[in-house]
Each structure stands twice: as structure tokens, then as C-alpha cells.
């Protein structure tokens, strides 16, 4: 995967965040793909887990040729690109959607998710759970809350004093 970059202004200085991605689980047309995103900033690096929904998939053209041999296209469809992989309606389209692959996450999407997770420090667990729609009595909600706090600490530590400028950039 190619290294992606994101630039933002911290006062009068342009700052750059570089991101490498490693796919951990490609998922499939029904399950999300899982990635490890390594962010690099000012000589420091940190790893973050990132889950990408199945709607972020694109055609895998090597497999698309195989799909074409398996099943003839229905009337009116000249190639698989005419099928909406994000909203399959027929059994044929469901079969074709299996021939997709995950896309590399965009740096902006990963950063925005990390900024949203970082807002967890502004809430008590109970208030956070109510805000995001979790049951405050749920053990799962508690695990997610503490995972967000951990990511927040790691992300803020990576960015240091530039965190506020980046947060402001996304407002």
C-alpha cells in the first residue's frame, strides 16, 4: 500500500501527518475490513486499529473476470461495473458483490475517527454512553469507552501541541 499524507496548518507552520496502512482482515461483502494504520508525525509514530465498512469496497477486476465466466450478465448489464455493489437487489448482484476488495482507508477518515474518539475525555462514562447510544450498564460499552480513552491518549501524545490545531481544522 502506498503511504498517504495529510497536511494542515498549525499557526503559520504547515504540518504533515503520514500514514501507512496494513490490512489485517480483508473482510468480505458482508463484513467490515480491519486495518492497522500507522501515523507518523514530527518523528513520532503510533498504531491505531481501524475498521472499514463493507460499503467501502471496490471491484477486484481479476476476480471480476472469473465472475463473468461463472455467470452470464442479465439483460441490460454489459459489465459488472453497471451493478451497484453498495445496494445489490437481485441474487445475481449478490453473487457479483462477492468479487470486491477493500479500499485503502483515506487519511482524513482515519484522523476524523480518531478526533471523534478523542472527545471521550470530555465525558464521564455514563454521559458518554448516553450520548453515543450505549446502555450505561453494558460491559461492552465500558470496553469501547476505555478503548476510546486509550486511543485518545495515544493520538494526543502523537500530535502533542498540534492536536488543537488539527481539531480546529476539522471543525
N, C-alpha and C positions, 0 to 999 in steps of 0.2 A: 504494500500500500504506500502511496506517496505521502510525504509529510505535508500537512496543511498548516497555514498560518492565519493569524488574526491580528490586525493592527488596531490600536486605539490610542487616544491622546490622554496623557497624564500631565495635566497642566500644559506646558509648551513642548513637552517631550513626547515623541511618538514611541510607543512601546509595542512589542510584538510577542504574542504567545504562539509557540509552535506546538503542533500536536501530531503524535504518531498513534496509529491505531492497530490493534491486533484483534482479529476475530477469534472469539473463544468458542462460540457455538453459532453456526450459521442459521439455526432455526429452520423453519420451512414456511410454507404459505399460510399456516395457521398459528405458528408460534413465533415469538419475537427472536431476533438475533441478539447475542450477547457479545459485547466488546470490552476490551481494556483500552482506555485512552490514556496516553502518557503525555501530560502537558509539561512544556519546558518554558521557563520564564526567568530571565536575569540569572542564568547559571544554575537554577534550581529545577528539579523535576519532581513530579508526583503522578501516581497512577490512580485512575478512577474507573470504576465499573460503569458501563453504560448499556442500557437495554434499548433496542430499537424495534418499534412495532412492525408487524408483518406488512403494513401498508407502505413501508419504505423499501420495497423490493423492486427490482428491475428484471427485465428478460435476461436470461442466460442463453445467448444465441447458440452456443454449442449444443445445449440440450434442446433448444427450440427446433433445431433440425431433426433431432431424434423424435421430438413430439410430432413433427409434421409427418414422419414416416409411420408413426403409430396410428394416427387418426386423421382422416381427411377433413379439411376445413368445411364447415357448413356453408350453405349458400350465402353469398354476400360477404364472406370473410376471405380475403386474399392471403393474409398472413397473420401470424399471432399478434403482431403489434396492433391490430384492429380490435383485439379483445381487451376490455378494461380489467386489468389484473387486480384492481383495487375493489371491484364490485362485480364478481362473477355471478352470472344469473342462471346459466344452464350447466348441466353435467359436463358438457364438452368444455366450457370455460373453466370449471373447477379442475378438470384434468390438465388443461394447459397451464394454469396458475402454478402447478407443481414444478414447472420448468423456469423458476425465477431464482434470483440470488439476492442476498442483502447488499445494500449500498454502503459505502464508507460514510460514517457519520460526519456531518458538517461541523466544523469547529464552533461556529456560532450556536448551534443547537446544544452542543455539549456544555459550552460556557453558560448559556442561558439556564440549562437544567441545574448546573452547579450553583448559580446565583440564587435560583429559587430554593434549592436545598439549604443554602446558607442562611436564608431568612428564618430558619428554625430557631436560631438563637434568640429571636425576639419574642418567643412564646414559651409558656410553660407547657409541659406535655399535654395536659388536659385541654388547654386553649388551642394548641396546635392540632390535636386530634379532631376537635370540633370544626376547626377552620378547613381542614382538608377532607373531612367526611369520614374519619375513622371513629370507631367506638372507643371512648377513653378507657374502657375496661378490657380492651383487646391486647393480648400479648404480642400479636403480630404488629399492631400499631406501635407498641412500645419499641420493638426491634427496629422498625422503619424510622422512628423518631431518633433513636440513638445512632443509627447508620447515617442519617442526615446530619446530625451534630458532628459525627466523626469526619464526614466529607467537608463540612463547613470549616472545621478547624484546619484540615489539610489544605483546602483551597485558599483560605485566608492566609495561611502560613506560606503558601507558594507565592502569592501575589504581594504579600507584605503591605506597604503603604499605598500600593497601586490598586488595592481592592476597591476602595471607594470610587476612584475614577472609572473603573470598569463597570461597577454597579450603576453609576450615573449614566454611563454611555448607553446602557440597556434600558434606561427608564423612558 
